[in-house]
Amino acid sequence: MTKETAIRLFNQKQVRCHWDSEKEKWYFSIVDVVEVLTESPDAGAYWRKLKERLKKEGNETVTNCHGLKMVATDGKMRLTDVADTEQLFRLIQSVPSPKAEPFKLWLARVGSERIDEIEDPEKGIDRLMETYLRKGYSKEWINQRLKSIEVRKELTDEWEVRGVEKGQEFAILTDDITRAWSGFTTKQYKEFKSLKKENLRDHMSNLELVLNMLAEATTTEISKENNPDGFEESREIAKQGGKIAGDTRKAIEAKTGRKIVSRQNAKQISQKKNKELG
């Protein structure tokens, strides 16, 4: 397993974290987070007591937490309890501290917004557009991105009709499409752009998004026409749809002399456009 370790600052204090490239998850040192939130003189002892109490309450998050070796204050690699993002938020809810309260309020707000979006999906779309605008994306790019979500949903609905299972099978078919049009699997594409947890499509240029939509929309139409039975037949169609977009990419590159698949992420693309406009 490829490992990448890092030190992050949280309220001016160090929180050790580890990126698992296989699972595509960040893991955070629980004792470091507990120290930040509680300012306890012995965060290790505080965590041990909290863990014992939560176990007695039947808290599954604590049971599922595991240990990783991280650099300790003495410079040596020592085993410490870690949590992924979801587990960490659940643990924060159990920490009685004023510093934890903003996190608890934020989680409650996010939960409430999610329920609102389930009842009225249009609210989710509006909120998504506002989020992209705050991040500095252009309205042109946002419209492309929202269209890409619609195209993706049509494809996954089609896969479900054909008996493809969510999760691993969806991921494999997505990789087949992405590789066929871009030359990369999804993971390789993210690594090429120096991304980790970020959404790959949020870091595509307009043309990358268009080609990805072409690949997925074409796959959907071929599937509807051929009525594949299950995963294996759908996989062949995914490769066909991706290849059509891949051939389009190569034709554009031949005419322009420029590569479409870029290392630039969305922030870099936005900065470049702003400089050009300036």
C-alpha positions, 0 to 999 in steps of 0.5 A: 500500500502506498502511504503518504503522511502529513502534519496539519494545523488545527487552531495553530496545533498539530494534528497528525494525518495519513492519506491511504491512497488505496482506500482514498481516505484521510485518517486523523490522530484521535488523541491530537484532535481530542487535545485540540478540542479539550486542551486536556493536559493528558489527551491520551488519558482523556481519550482512553476514558472516553473510549472506554465509556463509548464502548460500554454504550455500544458505540460502533465507531470506537470499535471500528477505529484502528491504529496506525504508526505515526511520528510521536513527539519523541520523533519515533513511529508509535502506534496511535488510534486514528479515525477517518472523517466520518468516524471523527465527526461522530467522536467529536459529537461525544466530546463535551467541550465548547470547542466541539460545539461549532462542529456539532452545530455545523453537523446538525445544519448539514444534516438538516440541509440534506433532509431538505434536499431529499424532500426538494432536490431543487434546493440541492441544485441551488445550494450546489451552484452557490457553493461553486460560485463561492469557490470562484468557478465561472457560470459557464463552467458551473452550467457544464458541471451541473449538466455533467451531473444530469448525464451521469445520473442518466447513465447510472439509472441505465446501469441499474436497469441492466442489472449492474450493481452499485459500488464496485461494478459502477466503479469498474465501468466508470474506469473503463469509460474514463480510460477509453476517452482520457487514457487514464483510470479515474485514480490515475487521472486524479494522481495526474492532477495531484488530487486526493479526496477531491472530486475529479470532475470539479477539477476538469476544464470545460473541454474535459467535462464535455468529453467526459459527458460525451463518453457517458451520454454515448454509453447510455445511448448504446446501452439503451439500443443494445439492451445488455444483460448484466455487468460484463455486457455493460462493460463492453458498451462502456468501452465503446462509449468511452472510445468514441469520446477518445477518438474525438479527443484525439481529433481535437488534439490533432487540429489544435496541437494541444493536449486536452487532459491537463495537469491543471486543477480547477483552481489553476484553470480559474487563476489562468483565466483571471490573468487572461481577463486582467 
